């Protein structure tokens, strides 16, 4: 940002994302730091190459104005992406109420006694962002995935995550996951059924014990059988869990 008394200019470098055969634009923001009307004018060392809108104008007191600079489509890129073009932005106080159509070249004439501020702007060419590199084709079936290895022998973070994901997909595929879920569901259902049967047997055993207290005899053999069945069920449950 410029440190002039009249206008703050941002940015001080015109950055164009350079692409062949394509018009490219960037913007400037002019902020009036005063309580007066300020007129501005934009000049360039290569007027045929650039279009500035507006190239002259008025910035009202304590307000801002945007200037769009458009570079015409270029047929070839400069060597090393270096640009020698420059811009000059001139600003001067003018009478309140003046309009952009009233601006004249005489207003920016220092020899006529006008106090003109000037700010030089550089032009920079920026290379367009590179597209992401394509994913290499997978290796032969059965071979382990390969990640890029750094100089110290460690796999980079992104490649390590890719290897881990591939490993998990290979060993925990959808089919095995479905089979495992089905097996767990079946075992859980069998366990619940066994628990219900066990509870039912316990209730019957308690009822028989209460009846045996009233009339002992004739049920001892039934109790022995029930206890045996209970032991078999409990052993079955222990194997399942």
C-alpha positions in Angstrom: 0.0 0.0 0.0 1.3 3.5 -0.9 2.1 6.1 1.8 0.9 9.1 -0.2 -1.0 11.9 1.4 -4.0 11.7 -1.0 -4.6 8.1 -2.0 -3.9 4.7 -0.6 -3.2 2.3 -3.4 -3.4 -1.4 -3.0 -1.7 -3.4 -4.3 1.5 -1.8 -5.5 2.2 -4.7 -7.9 -0.1 -5.7 -10.7 0.0 -9.5 -10.7 -1.3 -11.2 -13.8 -1.8 -15.0 -13.8 -0.2 -15.4 -17.3 -1.9 -17.7 -19.8 -1.3 -17.6 -23.5 -4.1 -16.4 -25.8 -6.2 -15.2 -23.0 -7.2 -11.8 -21.6 -6.2 -11.4 -18.0 -7.4 -8.8 -15.5 -6.4 -7.6 -12.1 -7.7 -4.7 -9.9 -6.4 -1.8 -7.9 -8.3 -0.2 -5.0 -7.8 3.6 -4.5 -8.8 5.0 -1.1 -9.2 8.7 -0.6 -7.5 9.6 2.7 -8.6 13.3 2.7 -11.8 15.3 3.0 -11.4 16.7 -0.5 -12.2 15.5 -4.0 -9.1 13.7 -5.5 -8.7 13.2 -9.3 -6.5 10.4 -10.6 -5.0 9.3 -13.8 -3.3 6.0 -14.8 -0.5 5.8 -17.3 1.5 2.9 -18.7 4.7 2.4 -20.7 2.8 0.0 -23.0 -0.7 1.4 -23.7 -1.4 -1.0 -26.6 -1.0 -4.0 -24.4 -3.2 -2.9 -21.5 -6.7 -1.6 -21.0 -7.4 0.5 -17.9 -11.0 1.2 -16.8 -11.3 3.9 -15.7 -8.0 5.4 -16.6 -9.1 8.7 -15.1 -11.7 9.5 -12.4 -12.6 11.1 -9.1 -12.4 9.5 -5.7 -14.8 11.1 -3.3 -13.7 12.2 0.2 -13.1 9.2 2.5 -14.3 6.7 -0.1 -12.8 4.1 -2.4 -12.6 3.5 -6.2 -11.7 0.3 -8.0 -9.6 0.3 -11.2 -9.5 -2.8 -13.5 -6.4 -3.4 -15.6 -6.8 -5.9 -18.4 -3.9 -7.3 -20.3 -4.6 -8.3 -23.9 -4.2 -11.9 -25.0 -0.5 -12.7 -25.6 0.7 -15.1 -28.3 4.0 -16.0 -26.5 5.3 -15.9 -23.0 8.3 -13.6 -22.1 11.6 -15.1 -21.2 11.8 -16.2 -17.6 8.3 -14.7 -17.1 9.8 -11.3 -16.5 7.9 -8.2 -17.5 9.4 -4.7 -17.9 6.1 -2.9 -18.2 5.3 -0.2 -15.6 2.3 1.9 -14.6 2.2 5.4 -13.1 -0.8 6.6 -11.0 -1.1 10.3 -10.6 -3.4 12.0 -8.1 -4.2 15.6 -7.3 -6.7 17.6 -5.2 -9.5 19.2 -7.2 -12.5 21.4 -6.5 -15.4 19.8 -4.6 -18.3 18.7 -6.9 -16.1 18.2 -10.0 -17.0 15.2 -12.2 -14.8 12.7 -14.0 -15.8 14.3 -17.4 -14.3 17.6 -16.2 -10.8 16.1 -15.6 -8.1 17.6 -17.9 -4.5 16.9 -18.5 -3.6 20.3 -17.2 -4.7 19.3 -13.7 -1.7 16.9 -13.6 0.8 19.4 -14.9 3.4 20.1 -12.2 4.9 23.0 -14.1 1.5 24.8 -13.8 1.9 24.7 -10.0 -0.3 21.8 -9.2 0.8 19.4 -6.4 0.7 16.0 -8.0 1.4 12.8 -6.2 2.8 9.9 -8.2 3.1 6.2 -7.5 4.9 3.7 -9.7 3.4 0.2 -10.0 5.3 -2.9 -11.2 3.9 -5.6 -13.3 4.4 -9.3 -12.3 3.6 -12.4 -14.3 2.5 -15.4 -12.2 2.5 -18.9 -13.6 -1.0 -20.6 -13.4 -1.4 -23.3 -10.8 -0.4 -26.7 -12.0 -3.1 -29.4 -12.2 -2.6 -32.3 -9.8 -0.4 -35.1 -11.1 -2.4 -38.1 -12.4 -2.5 -41.2 -10.1 -0.1 -43.8 -11.5 -1.6 -47.0 -12.6 -1.6 -49.8 -10.1 1.1 -52.4 -10.1 0.5 -56.0 -11.0 -2.2 -57.9 -9.0 -0.8 -59.4 -5.9 2.0 -56.8 -5.5 2.0 -54.4 -2.6 1.3 -50.7 -3.2 4.3 -48.5 -3.5 4.6 -45.0 -2.0 7.3 -42.4 -2.6 10.2 -42.7 -0.2 12.2 -39.7 1.0 16.0 -39.5 1.2 16.0 -40.8 4.8 14.0 -43.8 3.8 10.6 -42.8 5.4 7.4 -42.8 3.5 5.8 -39.4 3.1 2.6 -38.7 5.1 0.3 -38.7 2.0 1.8 -41.9 0.6 1.7 -43.6 4.0 -2.1 -42.8 4.3 -2.6 -44.2 0.8 -0.7 -47.4 1.7 -2.7 -47.9 4.9 -6.0 -47.3 3.0 -5.1 -49.8 0.3 -4.0 -52.4 2.9 -7.3 -52.0 4.8 -9.3 -52.3 1.6 -7.5 -55.4 0.6 -7.9 -57.2 4.0 -11.2 -55.8 5.0 -13.1 -55.9 1.8 -16.9 -55.5 1.5 -17.5 -59.3 1.2 -15.6 -60.2 4.3 -17.2 -57.4 6.2 -20.7 -58.6 5.3 -19.7 -62.2 6.3 -18.4 -61.0 9.6 -21.5 -59.0 10.4 -23.7 -62.0 9.5 -21.7 -64.3 11.7 -21.8 -61.9 14.7 -25.6 -61.5 14.2 -26.1 -65.3 14.1 -24.0 -65.9 17.2 -25.8 -63.1 19.1 -29.2 -64.5 18.2 -28.1 -68.0 19.4 -26.7 -66.6 22.6 -30.0 -64.7 23.3 -32.0 -67.9 22.6 -29.8 -69.9 24.9 -30.1 -67.3 27.7 -33.9 -67.4 27.3 -33.9 -71.2 27.6 -31.6 -71.0 30.6 -33.9 -68.6 32.3 -37.0 -70.7 31.5 -35.2 -73.8 33.0 -34.3 -71.9 36.1 -37.9 -70.8 36.6 -39.1 -74.4 36.1 -36.4 -75.6 38.5 -37.5 -73.1 41.2 -41.1 -74.2 40.7 -40.2 -77.9 41.1 -38.2 -77.1 44.2 -41.2 -75.3 45.8 -43.4 -78.2 45.0 -40.8 -80.7 46.4 -40.9 -78.9 49.7 -44.6 -79.7 49.9 -44.3 -83.3 48.8 -40.8 -84.7 48.8 -40.2 -87.7 46.7 -40.7 -88.6 43.1 -39.0 -85.5 41.7 -35.4 -86.1 42.6 -34.7 -87.7 39.3 -36.3 -84.8 37.4 -34.1 -82.3 39.3 -31.0 -84.3 38.4 -32.0 -84.3 34.7 -32.7 -80.5 34.7 -29.4 -79.8 36.4 -27.6 -81.8 33.7 -29.4 -80.0 30.9 -28.5 -76.7 32.6 -24.8 -77.7 32.6 -24.9 -78.6 29.0 -26.5 -75.3 28.0 -24.0 -73.3 30.1 -21.1 -75.2 28.4 -22.5 -74.4 25.0 -22.7 -70.7 25.9 -19.1 -70.6 27.1 -17.9 -72.1 23.8 -19.9 -69.5 21.8 -18.5 -66.5 23.7 
